[in-house]
Amino acid sequence: MIPNAVLKDFESLPVDAQQQVIDFIAFIKSRYQLRKSSQAQNTPESSFSSIKVKKKVTLEQMDEAIRQKGAEL
């Protein structure tokens, strides 16, 4: 997966620099995962998945409620 040259470059770094590379990879990984989960949450399905409805209403009932509210104005 990792080319030998890159692995040799990593191994030739001082221990502190190696730790910085490891920390950077962890940072990039977490950032990518956050972006990926954020994109998944921006779908219409996920937007409405948190809405819980206990009462069932038909479209006709909704239309009637809108007509009645319009009559009050």
Biopython code that builds the backbone (N, CA, C, O; Angstrom):
import numpy as np
from Bio.PDB.StructureBuilder import StructureBuilder

atoms = [
    (1, "MET", "N", (0.820, -1.202, 0.000)),
    (1, "MET", "CA", (0.000, 0.000, 0.000)),
    (1, "MET", "C", (0.864, 1.266, 0.000)),
    (1, "MET", "O", (0.671, 2.157, -0.827)),
    (2, "ILE", "N", (1.814, 1.335, 0.933)),
    (2, "ILE", "CA", (2.696, 2.504, 0.994)),
    (2, "ILE", "C", (3.971, 2.170, 0.229)),
    (2, "ILE", "O", (4.605, 1.151, 0.504)),
    (3, "PRO", "N", (4.355, 3.014, -0.731)),
    (3, "PRO", "CA", (5.603, 2.759, -1.472)),
    (3, "PRO", "C", (6.792, 2.692, -0.517)),
    (3, "PRO", "O", (6.847, 3.409, 0.482)),
    (4, "ASN", "N", (7.726, 1.828, -0.841)),
    (4, "ASN", "CA", (8.912, 1.643, 0.012)),
    (4, "ASN", "C", (9.662, 2.946, 0.242)),
    (4, "ASN", "O", (10.169, 3.183, 1.339)),
    (5, "ALA", "N", (9.739, 3.795, -0.778)),
    (5, "ALA", "CA", (10.471, 5.059, -0.637)),
    (5, "ALA", "C", (9.828, 5.933, 0.439)),
    (5, "ALA", "O", (10.530, 6.575, 1.221)),
    (6, "VAL", "N", (8.521, 5.958, 0.478)),
    (6, "VAL", "CA", (7.827, 6.775, 1.482)),
    (6, "VAL", "C", (8.064, 6.198, 2.867)),
    (6, "VAL", "O", (8.306, 6.937, 3.821)),
    (7, "LEU", "N", (7.996, 4.894, 2.974)),
    (7, "LEU", "CA", (8.234, 4.248, 4.262)),
    (7, "LEU", "C", (9.668, 4.490, 4.738)),
    (7, "LEU", "O", (9.895, 4.730, 5.924)),
    (8, "LYS", "N", (10.626, 4.429, 3.826)),
    (8, "LYS", "CA", (12.026, 4.705, 4.184)),
    (8, "LYS", "C", (12.196, 6.161, 4.608)),
    (8, "LYS", "O", (12.921, 6.456, 5.558)),
    (9, "ASP", "N", (11.518, 7.077, 3.893)),
    (9, "ASP", "CA", (11.574, 8.495, 4.278)),
    (9, "ASP", "C", (11.016, 8.686, 5.681)),
    (9, "ASP", "O", (11.586, 9.421, 6.487)),
    (10, "PHE", "N", (9.906, 8.026, 5.969)),
    (10, "PHE", "CA", (9.297, 8.128, 7.290)),
    (10, "PHE", "C", (10.250, 7.602, 8.361)),
    (10, "PHE", "O", (10.451, 8.237, 9.397)),
    (11, "GLU", "N", (10.822, 6.456, 8.101)),
    (11, "GLU", "CA", (11.731, 5.839, 9.077)),
    (11, "GLU", "C", (13.002, 6.650, 9.284)),
    (11, "GLU", "O", (13.633, 6.551, 10.337)),
    (12, "SER", "N", (13.391, 7.460, 8.281)),
    (12, "SER", "CA", (14.604, 8.263, 8.413)),
    (12, "SER", "C", (14.372, 9.551, 9.216)),
    (12, "SER", "O", (15.322, 10.236, 9.595)),
    (13, "LEU", "N", (13.118, 9.863, 9.462)),
    (13, "LEU", "CA", (12.798, 11.071, 10.242)),
    (13, "LEU", "C", (13.098, 10.849, 11.717)),
    (13, "LEU", "O", (13.069, 9.716, 12.197)),
    (14, "PRO", "N", (13.389, 11.939, 12.442)),
    (14, "PRO", "CA", (13.528, 11.825, 13.897)),
    (14, "PRO", "C", (12.191, 11.382, 14.516)),
    (14, "PRO", "O", (11.126, 11.557, 13.925)),
    (15, "VAL", "N", (12.279, 10.821, 15.689)),
    (15, "VAL", "CA", (11.084, 10.290, 16.356)),
    (15, "VAL", "C", (10.005, 11.369, 16.502)),
    (15, "VAL", "O", (8.822, 11.085, 16.311)),
    (16, "ASP", "N", (10.397, 12.589, 16.833)),
    (16, "ASP", "CA", (9.413, 13.678, 16.976)),
    (16, "ASP", "C", (8.698, 13.949, 15.650)),
    (16, "ASP", "O", (7.485, 14.158, 15.627)),
    (17, "ALA", "N", (9.437, 13.946, 14.569)),
    (17, "ALA", "CA", (8.850, 14.189, 13.251)),
    (17, "ALA", "C", (7.938, 13.033, 12.852)),
    (17, "ALA", "O", (6.886, 13.245, 12.248)),
    (18, "GLN", "N", (8.343, 11.812, 13.189)),
    (18, "GLN", "CA", (7.475, 10.662, 12.912)),
    (18, "GLN", "C", (6.143, 10.809, 13.643)),
    (18, "GLN", "O", (5.084, 10.514, 13.088)),
    (19, "GLN", "N", (6.206, 11.265, 14.885)),
    (19, "GLN", "CA", (4.974, 11.454, 15.660)),
    (19, "GLN", "C", (4.103, 12.535, 15.028)),
    (19, "GLN", "O", (2.877, 12.422, 15.033)),
    (20, "GLN", "N", (4.722, 13.580, 14.485)),
    (20, "GLN", "CA", (3.960, 14.624, 13.805)),
    (20, "GLN", "C", (3.247, 14.076, 12.576)),
    (20, "GLN", "O", (2.106, 14.442, 12.295)),
    (21, "VAL", "N", (3.924, 13.199, 11.847)),
    (21, "VAL", "CA", (3.302, 12.573, 10.672)),
    (21, "VAL", "C", (2.111, 11.726, 11.115)),
    (21, "VAL", "O", (1.046, 11.784, 10.501)),
    (22, "ILE", "N", (2.283, 10.957, 12.155)),
    (22, "ILE", "CA", (1.197, 10.115, 12.675)),
    (22, "ILE", "C", (0.028, 10.980, 13.130)),
    (22, "ILE", "O", (-1.126, 10.662, 12.843)),
    (23, "ASP", "N", (0.318, 12.072, 13.837)),
    (23, "ASP", "CA", (-0.741, 12.981, 14.295)),
    (23, "ASP", "C", (-1.467, 13.616, 13.116)),
    (23, "ASP", "O", (-2.689, 13.764, 13.141)),
    (24, "PHE", "N", (-0.713, 13.990, 12.079)),
    (24, "PHE", "CA", (-1.322, 14.602, 10.899)),
    (24, "PHE", "C", (-2.254, 13.624, 10.200)),
    (24, "PHE", "O", (-3.346, 13.995, 9.769)),
    (25, "ILE", "N", (-1.818, 12.374, 10.089)),
    (25, "ILE", "CA", (-2.673, 11.361, 9.469)),
    (25, "ILE", "C", (-3.959, 11.179, 10.273)),
    (25, "ILE", "O", (-5.039, 11.064, 9.695)),
    (26, "ALA", "N", (-3.848, 11.152, 11.594)),
    (26, "ALA", "CA", (-5.044, 11.030, 12.440)),
    (26, "ALA", "C", (-5.973, 12.229, 12.244)),
    (26, "ALA", "O", (-7.193, 12.074, 12.193)),
    (27, "PHE", "N", (-5.388, 13.425, 12.134)),
    (27, "PHE", "CA", (-6.181, 14.633, 11.913)),
    (27, "PHE", "C", (-6.927, 14.560, 10.586)),
    (27, "PHE", "O", (-8.129, 14.817, 10.531)),
    (28, "ILE", "N", (-6.216, 14.210, 9.516)),
    (28, "ILE", "CA", (-6.832, 14.109, 8.189)),
    (28, "ILE", "C", (-7.929, 13.047, 8.195)),
    (28, "ILE", "O", (-8.998, 13.244, 7.618)),
    (29, "LYS", "N", (-7.658, 11.937, 8.841)),
    (29, "LYS", "CA", (-8.650, 10.851, 8.909)),
    (29, "LYS", "C", (-9.921, 11.326, 9.621)),
    (29, "LYS", "O", (-11.027, 11.069, 9.146)),
    (30, "SER", "N", (-9.770, 12.007, 10.743)),
    (30, "SER", "CA", (-10.951, 12.479, 11.474)),
    (30, "SER", "C", (-11.695, 13.551, 10.683)),
    (30, "SER", "O", (-12.926, 13.588, 10.697)),
    (31, "ARG", "N", (-10.969, 14.409, 10.003)),
    (31, "ARG", "CA", (-11.593, 15.454, 9.188)),
    (31, "ARG", "C", (-12.378, 14.847, 8.033)),
    (31, "ARG", "O", (-13.487, 15.289, 7.730)),
    (32, "TYR", "N", (-11.808, 13.844, 7.394)),
    (32, "TYR", "CA", (-12.487, 13.167, 6.296)),
    (32, "TYR", "C", (-13.755, 12.477, 6.793)),
    (32, "TYR", "O", (-14.794, 12.539, 6.137)),
    (33, "GLN", "N", (-13.671, 11.822, 7.946)),
    (33, "GLN", "CA", (-14.837, 11.126, 8.491)),
    (33, "GLN", "C", (-15.937, 12.114, 8.858)),
    (33, "GLN", "O", (-17.115, 11.830, 8.641)),
    (34, "LEU", "N", (-15.570, 13.280, 9.415)),
    (34, "LEU", "CA", (-16.560, 14.300, 9.746)),
    (34, "LEU", "C", (-17.243, 14.818, 8.490)),
    (34, "LEU", "O", (-18.463, 14.982, 8.470)),
    (35, "ARG", "N", (-16.473, 15.075, 7.451)),
    (35, "ARG", "CA", (-17.025, 15.575, 6.194)),
    (35, "ARG", "C", (-17.951, 14.527, 5.573)),
    (35, "ARG", "O", (-19.023, 14.857, 5.067)),
    (36, "LYS", "N", (-17.533, 13.281, 5.616)),
    (36, "LYS", "CA", (-18.325, 12.190, 5.049)),
    (36, "LYS", "C", (-19.647, 12.051, 5.802)),
    (36, "LYS", "O", (-20.699, 11.908, 5.178)),
    (37, "SER", "N", (-19.607, 12.092, 7.132)),
    (37, "SER", "CA", (-20.845, 11.972, 7.905)),
    (37, "SER", "C", (-21.708, 13.215, 7.741)),
    (37, "SER", "O", (-22.935, 13.122, 7.760)),
    (38, "SER", "N", (-21.087, 14.368, 7.582)),
    (38, "SER", "CA", (-21.839, 15.601, 7.356)),
    (38, "SER", "C", (-22.579, 15.547, 6.031)),
    (38, "SER", "O", (-23.730, 15.977, 5.954)),
    (39, "GLN", "N", (-21.948, 15.032, 4.995)),
    (39, "GLN", "CA", (-22.592, 14.914, 3.692)),
    (39, "GLN", "C", (-23.746, 13.928, 3.759)),
    (39, "GLN", "O", (-24.766, 14.131, 3.100)),
    (40, "ALA", "N", (-23.606, 12.875, 4.533)),
    (40, "ALA", "CA", (-24.679, 11.894, 4.660)),
    (40, "ALA", "C", (-25.875, 12.496, 5.386)),
    (40, "ALA", "O", (-27.013, 12.106, 5.128)),
    (41, "GLN", "N", (-25.633, 13.441, 6.289)),
    (41, "GLN", "CA", (-26.718, 14.057, 7.042)),
    (41, "GLN", "C", (-27.442, 15.126, 6.250)),
    (41, "GLN", "O", (-28.500, 15.584, 6.682)),
    (42, "ASN", "N", (-26.922, 15.538, 5.123)),
    (42, "ASN", "CA", (-27.542, 16.599, 4.340)),
    (42, "ASN", "C", (-28.520, 16.086, 3.294)),
    (42, "ASN", "O", (-28.912, 16.836, 2.400)),
    (43, "THR", "N", (-28.917, 14.832, 3.384)),
    (43, "THR", "CA", (-29.884, 14.295, 2.439)),
    (43, "THR", "C", (-31.293, 14.601, 2.940)),
    (43, "THR", "O", (-31.496, 14.752, 4.145)),
    (44, "PRO", "N", (-32.259, 14.695, 2.045)),
    (44, "PRO", "CA", (-33.641, 14.947, 2.493)),
    (44, "PRO", "C", (-34.140, 13.873, 3.460)),
    (44, "PRO", "O", (-34.862, 14.172, 4.411)),
    (45, "GLU", "N", (-33.756, 12.640, 3.212)),
    (45, "GLU", "CA", (-34.203, 11.566, 4.094)),
    (45, "GLU", "C", (-33.698, 11.767, 5.511)),
    (45, "GLU", "O", (-34.447, 11.577, 6.469)),
    (46, "SER", "N", (-32.446, 12.148, 5.654)),
    (46, "SER", "CA", (-31.893, 12.328, 6.994)),
    (46, "SER", "C", (-32.440, 13.583, 7.647)),
    (46, "SER", "O", (-32.507, 13.657, 8.874)),
    (47, "SER", "N", (-32.831, 14.565, 6.862)),
    (47, "SER", "CA", (-33.385, 15.794, 7.427)),
    (47, "SER", "C", (-34.700, 15.526, 8.132)),
    (47, "SER", "O", (-34.995, 16.137, 9.159)),
    (48, "PHE", "N", (-35.485, 14.620, 7.589)),
    (48, "PHE", "CA", (-36.800, 14.351, 8.158)),
    (48, "PHE", "C", (-36.810, 13.138, 9.076)),
    (48, "PHE", "O", (-37.834, 12.842, 9.691)),
    (49, "SER", "N", (-35.707, 12.443, 9.179)),
    (49, "SER", "CA", (-35.691, 11.239, 10.006)),
    (49, "SER", "C", (-35.819, 11.563, 11.490)),
    (49, "SER", "O", (-36.212, 10.694, 12.269)),
    (50, "SER", "N", (-35.503, 12.776, 11.898)),
    (50, "SER", "CA", (-35.599, 13.130, 13.305)),
    (50, "SER", "C", (-36.991, 13.618, 13.691)),
    (50, "SER", "O", (-37.265, 13.825, 14.873)),
    (51, "ILE", "N", (-37.872, 13.803, 12.712)),
    (51, "ILE", "CA", (-39.235, 14.253, 12.997)),
    (51, "ILE", "C", (-40.089, 13.042, 13.320)),
    (51, "ILE", "O", (-40.193, 12.112, 12.520)),
    (52, "LYS", "N", (-40.695, 13.057, 14.486)),
    (52, "LYS", "CA", (-41.562, 11.962, 14.906)),
    (52, "LYS", "C", (-42.992, 12.485, 14.984)),
    (52, "LYS", "O", (-43.268, 13.459, 15.685)),
    (53, "VAL", "N", (-43.889, 11.837, 14.265)),
    (53, "VAL", "CA", (-45.285, 12.259, 14.218)),
    (53, "VAL", "C", (-46.143, 11.190, 14.858)),
    (53, "VAL", "O", (-46.049, 10.014, 14.507)),
    (54, "LYS", "N", (-46.986, 11.601, 15.802)),
    (54, "LYS", "CA", (-47.861, 10.648, 16.477)),
    (54, "LYS", "C", (-49.259, 10.639, 15.873)),
    (54, "LYS", "O", (-49.974, 9.641, 15.957)),
    (55, "LYS", "N", (-49.643, 11.752, 15.266)),
    (55, "LYS", "CA", (-50.995, 11.877, 14.734)),
    (55, "LYS", "C", (-50.956, 11.797, 13.219)),
    (55, "LYS", "O", (-50.107, 12.412, 12.575)),
    (56, "LYS", "N", (-51.883, 11.032, 12.657)),
    (56, "LYS", "CA", (-51.985, 10.900, 11.206)),
    (56, "LYS", "C", (-52.988, 11.914, 10.686)),
    (56, "LYS", "O", (-54.071, 12.067, 11.252)),
    (57, "VAL", "N", (-52.635, 12.609, 9.610)),
    (57, "VAL", "CA", (-53.502, 13.605, 9.000)),
    (57, "VAL", "C", (-53.495, 13.363, 7.492)),
    (57, "VAL", "O", (-52.442, 13.147, 6.891)),
    (58, "THR", "N", (-54.672, 13.401, 6.898)),
    (58, "THR", "CA", (-54.754, 13.220, 5.447)),
    (58, "THR", "C", (-54.510, 14.548, 4.749)),
    (58, "THR", "O", (-54.565, 15.611, 5.367)),
    (59, "LEU", "N", (-54.239, 14.467, 3.450)),
    (59, "LEU", "CA", (-54.052, 15.690, 2.675)),
    (59, "LEU", "C", (-55.335, 16.518, 2.647)),
    (59, "LEU", "O", (-55.292, 17.748, 2.663)),
    (60, "GLU", "N", (-56.466, 15.836, 2.604)),
    (60, "GLU", "CA", (-57.747, 16.553, 2.618)),
    (60, "GLU", "C", (-57.927, 17.334, 3.925)),
    (60, "GLU", "O", (-58.415, 18.464, 3.915)),
    (61, "GLN", "N", (-57.535, 16.733, 5.032)),
    (61, "GLN", "CA", (-57.630, 17.424, 6.321)),
    (61, "GLN", "C", (-56.687, 18.628, 6.359)),
    (61, "GLN", "O", (-57.026, 19.671, 6.917)),
    (62, "MET", "N", (-55.528, 18.480, 5.775)),
    (62, "MET", "CA", (-54.581, 19.597, 5.733)),
    (62, "MET", "C", (-55.131, 20.724, 4.866)),
    (62, "MET", "O", (-55.051, 21.894, 5.240)),
    (63, "ASP", "N", (-55.693, 20.372, 3.700)),
    (63, "ASP", "CA", (-56.292, 21.384, 2.820)),
    (63, "ASP", "C", (-57.421, 22.120, 3.527)),
    (63, "ASP", "O", (-57.538, 23.340, 3.411)),
    (64, "GLU", "N", (-58.241, 21.391, 4.249)),
    (64, "GLU", "CA", (-59.365, 21.999, 4.972)),
    (64, "GLU", "C", (-58.851, 22.955, 6.050)),
    (64, "GLU", "O", (-59.403, 24.042, 6.216)),
    (65, "ALA", "N", (-57.833, 22.579, 6.764)),
    (65, "ALA", "CA", (-57.258, 23.440, 7.788)),
    (65, "ALA", "C", (-56.703, 24.723, 7.171)),
    (65, "ALA", "O", (-56.829, 25.804, 7.745)),
    (66, "ILE", "N", (-56.091, 24.590, 6.001)),
    (66, "ILE", "CA", (-55.557, 25.776, 5.319)),
    (66, "ILE", "C", (-56.699, 26.674, 4.877)),
    (66, "ILE", "O", (-56.614, 27.894, 5.019)),
    (67, "ARG", "N", (-57.765, 26.092, 4.344)),
    (67, "ARG", "CA", (-58.932, 26.892, 3.922)),
    (67, "ARG", "C", (-59.557, 27.620, 5.110)),
    (67, "ARG", "O", (-59.925, 28.790, 5.004)),
    (68, "GLN", "N", (-59.676, 26.927, 6.237)),
    (68, "GLN", "CA", (-60.264, 27.560, 7.418)),
    (68, "GLN", "C", (-59.397, 28.691, 7.933)),
    (68, "GLN", "O", (-59.913, 29.731, 8.343)),
    (69, "LYS", "N", (-58.108, 28.506, 7.918)),
    (69, "LYS", "CA", (-57.197, 29.571, 8.377)),
    (69, "LYS", "C", (-57.282, 30.767, 7.431)),
    (69, "LYS", "O", (-57.233, 31.915, 7.874)),
    (70, "GLY", "N", (-57.410, 30.503, 6.133)),
    (70, "GLY", "CA", (-57.556, 31.585, 5.155)),
    (70, "GLY", "C", (-58.851, 32.354, 5.348)),
    (70, "GLY", "O", (-58.896, 33.564, 5.128)),
    (71, "ALA", "N", (-59.908, 31.655, 5.759)),
    (71, "ALA", "CA", (-61.202, 32.301, 5.980)),
    (71, "ALA", "C", (-61.148, 33.225, 7.203)),
    (71, "ALA", "O", (-61.868, 34.222, 7.262)),
    (72, "GLU", "N", (-60.300, 32.893, 8.169)),
    (72, "GLU", "CA", (-60.179, 33.714, 9.376)),
    (72, "GLU", "C", (-59.479, 35.031, 9.083)),
    (72, "GLU", "O", (-59.711, 36.022, 9.776)),
    (73, "LEU", "N", (-58.637, 35.055, 8.077)),
    (73, "LEU", "CA", (-57.888, 36.260, 7.760)),
    (73, "LEU", "C", (-58.794, 37.205, 7.046)),
    (73, "LEU", "O", (-58.375, 38.301, 6.676)),
]
sb = StructureBuilder()
sb.init_structure("model")
sb.init_model(0)
sb.init_chain("A")
sb.init_seg("    ")
for serial, (resi, resn, name, xyz) in enumerate(atoms, 1):
    if name == "N":
        sb.init_residue(resn, " ", resi, " ")
    sb.init_atom(name, np.array(xyz, "f"), 0.0, 1.0, " ", f" {name:<3s}", serial, name[0])
structure = sb.get_structure()
